[in-house]
């Protein structure tokens, strides 16, 4: 992989936007590497945030750490953060 896209993987440290195998954040204009997968069920007003799934899920959204931590749901919905490690916005501020 790094032989095909050495600039993105060695200089920037992650798979860039032109790397077909890299999983990026699904948010518009964000090219950060994905760390979590968001899925939801509309009829249950339920959202799940899990560690990054092993494969792309056509019904899920991959999110970077920043967007996963900032995730909020509409009033009346329930967010179940099932990621294995504790996450908070303060840990992302350097």
Buried (B, 14 or more C-beta within 10 A) or exposed (E): EEEEBEEBBEEEEBBBEEBEEBBBBBBEEEBBBBBBBBBBEEEEEBBBBBEBBEEEEEEBBBBBBBBBBEBEBEEEEEEEBEBEEEBEEEEEEE
